[in-house]
């Protein structure tokens, strides 16, 4: 499962792998979380660790409201 949010800087993703959730900010991993809501909240608060995103005023809703939920196909 994956959650995606498009911003003017690029795509933000929260991706499930190995029982944890990874936060991708502009194609780099910036955190591992127990649940996707915690990752989305860090994005909304601009505390991802990626200065290119964190120092912007791009508004992202807290929680997963507004994120697109994508089911990943296994091959």
N, C-alpha and C positions, 0 to 999 in steps of 0.2 A: 504494500500500500504506500502511496505517496501523496503528499499535499503540495500544491504549487501555488505561488502567488507572484504575479507579474508586477514589476515596478519599472519606473523610467530608467533605472540603472541596469536592470536585468532581472532574471528569474531567481526567486527564492524557493527552496525545496526542503521539505521534511520527509525523510525516507526511512521506512522500517527495515532494519537489518539486524539479525542476530539477537532479537529480543529487545533491542534498543532503537531509539529514533535519532537519526543524524540530521543536523541542520546544515544545509548547503547555502551559503551566501555567495552569489556570483561565482558559482562553480567550485568553491573550496569549502571543505568541512570546517565548521566553527563550533561544534558542540555535539555531545551525546546526551540524550535525555531518556528518562523512564517513560515519558508519555509525550505525544505530539503537542499537546496544549502548552506545556512548559516551554517548548521550543518556540512556538508561535508567540507566546507572551514575551520572550526575550527579543524577538523581532519587533513587536509592537513598542517595547520600551527602548529600543535602539541600544541594546547591550549584548550584541552578538559577538563582539570581538573583531568585527570587520569595520575598520575606521571609514572606509569608502561609503559604507551604508550607514553606520551608526551616527556619523556627523551630519547626515542629511535631515531634512524635515519631511521626508516621505511618510505619509500616514498609512499605517497598517493596523487593522483592527486587532484587539486582543482576542485570544482564543482562536478558533479555527473558522470563525465567521469570515466569509469572503475568500477563503482559500479553496481552490479546486481540488477535489478528492479524485485521485486516479488509482485504478486498480492495475497493478503491474502483472503482466502475464509471465508465467514461468515457462521456460523452454526446456 
